Amino acid sequence: MLSRCSFTRLGILCAIGLATAACAETDPEIVAIEYLRATRESRSDAAIGYLDMDELVGRVANDIVLVNTDGDADDFLRESVSSLIWALFQETPREDLAYDARPADITGDRATVRVTTANAEGRERTRDVHLRHTDSGWLVSGRSLNDLVRYVITRLEERY
């Protein structure tokens, strides 16, 4: 009876350990690669999930003032930014690439990951992906949002 109890406890501890490992936070290198992969595969929902939307919307809000009498202007802006970015990722030409990342340079809640992509012909491109650690884990932020911020501001100015 004692040995069955010990095996049961050991089994429960193993299950807890495996569950904890499965829920462990994702490394910034993995987030950087998965974000770039999602953008190149036109998986807009996945790509947006890797973005620091709070920072992105905040930076757009610094340059754009929207007046929406039908509801909350902040909600409207967040939905507009998300819709524009979603459509942009859908328009991105799809390409099969190989991905490689150097270990992240982490300073506090910020990280920079150098990612190299290679296409089928062997042409390589290296870029730095900037991330911020949030309650949701590592998210693409900082300078990596610059082009997206400019794109959204331009599109919103054209529309409204």
Secondary structure as GFF3:
##gff-version 3
##sequence-region A 1 160
A	DSSP	alpha_helix	2	22	.	.	.	ID=ss1
A	DSSP	alpha_helix	28	40	.	.	.	ID=ss2
A	DSSP	alpha_helix	44	49	.	.	.	ID=ss3
A	DSSP	alpha_helix	53	63	.	.	.	ID=ss4
A	DSSP	alpha_helix	73	91	.	.	.	ID=ss5
A	DSSP	beta_strand	98	101	.	.	.	ID=ss6
A	DSSP	beta_strand	105	107	.	.	.	ID=ss7
A	DSSP	beta_strand	110	118	.	.	.	ID=ss8
A	DSSP	beta_strand	124	134	.	.	.	ID=ss9
A	DSSP	beta_strand	137	140	.	.	.	ID=ss10
A	DSSP	three_ten_helix	142	145	.	.	.	ID=ss11
A	DSSP	alpha_helix	146	159	.	.	.	ID=ss12
###
